[in-house]
Amino acid sequence: MYISLFVAIVSAVAVHHFLPEITSRVNLSSIVNRLKGDSKLLNGFINSRNMGSFQKTKDEILNLSLDEKRKLYKCGSKYVILNDVETWADFYSRDKQRLVDDYNKSYGGQKSDFDVNVDLNNKVSMWQGDITTLEIDAIVNAANKALLGGGGVDGAIHRAAGPHLKEECATLHGCETGDAKITGGYKLPAKYVIHTVGPVGEKAGLLESCYKTSLDILSKENLRSVAFPCISTGVYGYPQEKAAHVALKTVRKFLESNSSAVDRVIFCLFMPEDVKIYENLLQMYFPH
């Protein structure tokens, strides 16, 4: 096994150094996939190849005009611009009576611990749709520790972005639970992807860290819009409602200190149960 893998590495390095015109045709993602089970071999390949091909593509895409970039989207013309994502303030105003009635049935009219803040209510959205179609500054990927793609939203993001995303991710040397790292978005409508690794099971501190570190990256990179999936609530087994409490509380606290630097935080939902949970809990964390 190791002999064949060594041959693959040597061959790839030879192609890179001696046949640059062929290098562009080498499927680096397939090589990364073969080596992902052995971190030493993978890191050796990354260091020797230097994975330079993704950087050129990343820079070129980021410098394209919007019209030119839209020609690359895997979703074609089905992208969703920020202005088409309804704010929580508008959503609540449009369906206030139903939302209040549902909240009272579920929570007995429990009073919010947070003050009414109209500005913040316009900074958040709950949106049911495909996160890979959002044309915003960044989307968050619920990744695994290897950062090399997987199932669910992780796989969907990698497929929509194209192979250069995995190439860049491979240079990040993984990510610890609760931490986050940023890459380009490539063929996604979003400019960047922030990858975070959620906890397995109910670990509130680590889940909070996923949201906080992702938002800190947003701020550090001067990005103004971001969409979060429901982190850890799938196969990782975090109870949906409890996870929503962590997500909403963390975002609320961040926005209270960073409102002027953020245009929108979108909670991207897929399951009908999540929609119902967020309709209720947004009234608790972002009251009117």
C-alpha positions as semicolon CSV with decimal commas, in nm:
position;residue;x (nm);y (nm);z (nm)
1;M;0,000;0,000;0,000
2;Y;0,267;0,250;0,107
3;I;0,478;0,176;-0,200
4;S;0,187;0,260;-0,431
5;L;0,110;0,576;-0,235
6;F;0,479;0,677;-0,248
7;V;0,477;0,630;-0,625
8;A;0,166;0,850;-0,648
9;I;0,338;1,124;-0,449
10;V;0,663;1,109;-0,647
11;S;0,469;1,113;-0,973
12;A;0,267;1,416;-0,868
13;V;0,579;1,604;-0,761
14;A;0,754;1,520;-1,089
15;V;0,459;1,645;-1,288
16;H;0,454;1,968;-1,086
17;H;0,822;2,042;-1,133
18;F;0,886;1,918;-1,486
19;L;0,559;1,928;-1,675
20;P;0,370;2,240;-1,565
21;E;0,147;2,230;-1,871
22;I;0,012;1,894;-1,751
23;T;-0,015;1,993;-1,386
24;S;-0,337;2,184;-1,441
25;R;-0,499;1,857;-1,550
26;V;-0,396;1,656;-1,242
27;N;-0,692;1,584;-1,013
28;L;-0,534;1,684;-0,684
29;S;-0,856;1,620;-0,492
30;S;-0,845;1,250;-0,581
31;I;-0,487;1,228;-0,451
32;V;-0,585;1,406;-0,130
33;N;-0,874;1,161;-0,087
34;R;-0,639;0,864;-0,120
35;L;-0,401;1,002;0,140
36;K;-0,648;1,147;0,391
37;G;-0,627;0,836;0,612
38;D;-0,255;0,888;0,676
39;S;-0,176;1,237;0,803
40;K;0,202;1,203;0,758
41;L;0,178;1,106;0,393
42;L;-0,087;1,370;0,331
43;N;0,119;1,647;0,489
44;G;0,426;1,529;0,296
45;F;0,236;1,550;-0,029
46;I;0,096;1,893;0,056
47;N;0,438;2,032;0,146
48;S;0,606;1,893;-0,167
49;R;0,329;2,008;-0,401
50;N;0,273;2,331;-0,204
51;M;-0,086;2,313;-0,337
52;G;-0,026;2,636;-0,528
53;S;-0,294;2,578;-0,787
54;F;-0,582;2,674;-0,558
55;Q;-0,432;3,012;-0,467
56;K;-0,421;3,135;-0,824
57;T;-0,779;3,024;-0,883
58;K;-0,893;3,174;-0,553
59;D;-0,738;3,512;-0,633
60;E;-0,876;3,513;-0,986
61;I;-1,232;3,439;-0,870
62;L;-1,222;3,697;-0,591
63;N;-1,113;3,960;-0,846
64;L;-1,385;3,881;-1,100
65;S;-1,671;4,120;-1,156
66;L;-1,999;3,998;-1,013
67;D;-2,140;3,929;-1,358
68;E;-1,837;3,719;-1,450
69;K;-1,839;3,530;-1,121
70;R;-2,205;3,442;-1,162
71;K;-2,116;3,246;-1,474
72;L;-1,923;3,002;-1,250
73;Y;-2,199;2,924;-1,000
74;K;-2,297;2,560;-0,988
75;C;-2,650;2,671;-0,896
76;G;-2,666;2,874;-1,217
77;S;-2,920;3,154;-1,195
78;K;-3,078;3,015;-0,876
79;Y;-2,855;3,219;-0,646
80;V;-3,016;3,424;-0,367
81;I;-2,897;3,780;-0,299
82;L;-2,899;3,926;0,051
83;N;-3,186;4,165;-0,020
84;D;-3,408;3,868;-0,102
85;V;-3,356;3,717;0,243
86;E;-3,624;3,861;0,469
87;T;-3,507;4,012;0,797
88;W;-3,648;3,888;1,125
89;A;-3,811;4,228;1,177
90;D;-4,001;4,202;0,846
91;F;-4,086;3,835;0,893
92;Y;-4,231;3,906;1,239
93;S;-4,433;4,206;1,118
94;R;-4,579;4,004;0,832
95;D;-4,696;3,713;1,049
96;K;-4,706;3,860;1,400
97;Q;-5,031;3,711;1,530
98;R;-4,949;3,353;1,433
99;L;-4,596;3,382;1,572
100;V;-4,717;3,524;1,904
101;D;-4,987;3,258;1,937
102;D;-4,741;2,977;1,866
103;Y;-4,490;3,121;2,112
104;N;-4,750;3,150;2,386
105;K;-4,858;2,790;2,333
106;S;-4,500;2,664;2,346
107;Y;-4,356;2,888;2,618
108;G;-4,657;3,020;2,807
109;G;-4,580;3,381;2,720
110;Q;-4,235;3,368;2,883
111;K;-4,079;3,715;2,892
112;S;-3,752;3,774;2,711
113;D;-3,436;3,850;2,909
114;F;-3,324;4,081;2,627
115;D;-3,426;4,437;2,550
116;V;-3,610;4,522;2,231
117;N;-3,356;4,641;1,975
118;V;-3,499;4,729;1,635
119;D;-3,156;4,758;1,477
120;L;-3,057;4,406;1,581
121;N;-3,391;4,265;1,464
122;N;-3,294;4,386;1,118
123;K;-2,952;4,223;1,143
124;V;-3,078;3,862;1,169
125;S;-3,281;3,633;0,946
126;M;-3,417;3,281;0,954
127;W;-3,425;3,135;0,605
128;Q;-3,525;2,794;0,480
129;G;-3,326;2,699;0,172
130;D;-3,000;2,577;0,024
131;I;-2,704;2,748;0,191
132;T;-2,490;2,689;-0,120
133;T;-2,706;2,932;-0,320
134;L;-2,660;3,236;-0,093
135;E;-2,469;3,520;-0,259
136;I;-2,325;3,678;0,056
137;D;-1,982;3,734;0,207
138;A;-1,949;3,400;0,386
139;I;-2,132;3,079;0,463
140;V;-2,041;2,854;0,753
141;N;-1,967;2,487;0,692
142;A;-2,046;2,229;0,960
143;A;-1,722;2,043;0,892
144;N;-1,539;1,747;1,040
145;K;-1,194;1,768;1,195
146;A;-1,015;1,672;0,873
147;L;-1,178;1,958;0,676
148;L;-1,173;1,738;0,366
149;G;-1,544;1,709;0,301
150;G;-1,808;1,470;0,426
151;G;-2,181;1,419;0,426
152;G;-2,472;1,656;0,473
153;V;-2,410;2,029;0,437
154;D;-2,033;1,968;0,438
155;G;-2,050;1,754;0,126
156;A;-2,297;1,988;-0,041
157;I;-2,066;2,287;0,009
158;H;-1,764;2,100;-0,128
159;R;-1,956;1,981;-0,433
160;A;-2,085;2,329;-0,511
161;A;-1,748;2,498;-0,456
162;G;-1,549;2,255;-0,671
163;P;-1,220;2,067;-0,610
164;H;-1,008;2,371;-0,525
165;L;-1,191;2,403;-0,193
166;K;-1,063;2,064;-0,079
167;E;-0,713;2,154;-0,198
168;E;-0,711;2,467;0,015
169;C;-0,867;2,286;0,311
170;A;-0,590;2,026;0,295
171;T;-0,332;2,298;0,366
172;L;-0,508;2,398;0,691
173;H;-0,406;2,076;0,871
174;G;-0,750;2,010;1,013
175;C;-0,950;2,193;1,276
176;E;-1,025;2,123;1,640
177;T;-1,377;2,098;1,780
178;G;-1,511;2,444;1,860
179;D;-1,258;2,619;1,637
180;A;-1,305;2,766;1,288
181;K;-1,094;2,837;0,977
182;I;-1,163;3,030;0,657
183;T;-1,113;2,948;0,289
184;G;-1,224;3,087;-0,043
185;G;-1,569;3,005;-0,176
186;Y;-1,456;2,929;-0,533
187;K;-1,764;2,839;-0,743
188;L;-2,005;2,914;-0,459
189;P;-2,201;3,240;-0,470
190;A;-2,054;3,313;-0,126
191;K;-1,709;3,473;-0,137
192;Y;-1,573;3,269;0,154
193;V;-1,643;2,956;0,356
194;I;-1,585;2,951;0,731
195;H;-1,538;2,591;0,842
196;T;-1,620;2,503;1,201
197;V;-1,623;2,167;1,379
198;G;-1,918;2,111;1,609
199;P;-1,920;1,882;1,912
200;V;-2,058;1,531;1,912
201;G;-2,342;1,531;2,162
202;E;-2,458;1,812;2,388
203;K;-2,154;2,023;2,480
204;A;-2,276;2,382;2,510
205;G;-1,933;2,541;2,559
206;L;-1,791;2,388;2,243
207;L;-2,099;2,470;2,036
208;E;-2,089;2,830;2,158
209;S;-1,724;2,842;2,056
210;C;-1,817;2,731;1,701
211;Y;-2,044;3,031;1,660
212;K;-1,814;3,272;1,842
213;T;-1,496;3,179;1,655
214;S;-1,681;3,192;1,322
215;L;-1,814;3,539;1,404
216;D;-1,469;3,649;1,518
217;I;-1,330;3,545;1,178
218;L;-1,610;3,737;1,008
219;S;-1,510;4,047;1,201
220;K;-1,135;3,999;1,152
221;E;-1,175;3,960;0,774
222;N;-1,407;4,263;0,750
223;L;-1,692;4,055;0,612
224;R;-2,044;4,179;0,672
225;S;-2,284;3,893;0,601
226;V;-2,280;3,530;0,705
227;A;-2,511;3,228;0,707
228;F;-2,501;2,948;0,963
229;P;-2,644;2,599;0,922
230;C;-2,769;2,418;1,232
231;I;-2,432;2,302;1,369
232;S;-2,409;1,958;1,535
233;T;-2,783;1,884;1,521
234;G;-2,758;1,614;1,255
235;V;-2,558;1,295;1,300
236;Y;-2,360;1,465;1,581
237;G;-2,672;1,437;1,792
238;Y;-2,705;1,778;1,958
239;P;-3,075;1,832;2,053
240;Q;-3,219;2,082;1,805
241;E;-3,389;2,321;2,045
242;K;-3,097;2,332;2,286
243;A;-2,859;2,397;1,997
244;A;-3,081;2,684;1,878
245;H;-3,064;2,845;2,224
246;V;-2,683;2,839;2,206
247;A;-2,676;2,975;1,851
248;L;-2,919;3,261;1,913
249;K;-2,770;3,366;2,246
250;T;-2,416;3,372;2,103
251;V;-2,519;3,573;1,797
252;R;-2,722;3,816;2,009
253;K;-2,425;3,885;2,237
254;F;-2,193;3,930;1,939
255;L;-2,426;4,173;1,766
256;E;-2,472;4,380;2,079
257;S;-2,101;4,462;2,058
258;N;-2,050;4,454;1,681
259;S;-2,375;4,573;1,526
260;S;-2,219;4,840;1,307
261;A;-1,977;4,592;1,150
262;V;-2,242;4,339;1,043
263;D;-2,519;4,365;0,786
264;R;-2,678;4,026;0,841
265;V;-2,650;3,696;1,024
266;I;-2,869;3,432;0,860
267;F;-2,982;3,113;1,030
268;C;-3,016;2,876;0,735
269;L;-3,269;2,606;0,817
270;F;-3,359;2,284;0,642
271;M;-3,590;2,076;0,862
272;P;-3,948;2,194;0,936
273;E;-3,883;2,131;1,306
274;D;-3,595;2,378;1,297
275;V;-3,817;2,642;1,135
276;K;-4,070;2,607;1,418
277;I;-3,796;2,620;1,683
278;Y;-3,641;2,937;1,538
279;E;-3,978;3,106;1,490
280;N;-4,032;3,066;1,863
281;L;-3,685;3,131;1,998
282;L;-3,614;3,437;1,785
283;Q;-3,898;3,599;1,981
284;M;-3,704;3,521;2,298
285;Y;-3,361;3,645;2,188
286;F;-3,467;3,919;1,945
287;P;-3,798;4,042;2,091
288;H;-4,025;4,308;1,945
